[in-house]
Amino acid sequence: MAKPIEIGLELHGQDARRFHEYMEQPTITNEGRALIREALKRASKESL
């Protein structure tokens, strides 16, 4: 049987707090929106 993959990522202190705050209210930049639009366009062309 295969061994489960362990991510091994642990955040501590300020890094953990910032990550938690971001997950509570994520932000998206204009560049991020453009990437999502492009991904949606490409996915619609690939759909069967």
Secondary structure, DSSP 8 states (H G I E B T S, - for coil): ------------HHHHHHHHHHHHS----HHHHHHHHHHHHHHHHH--
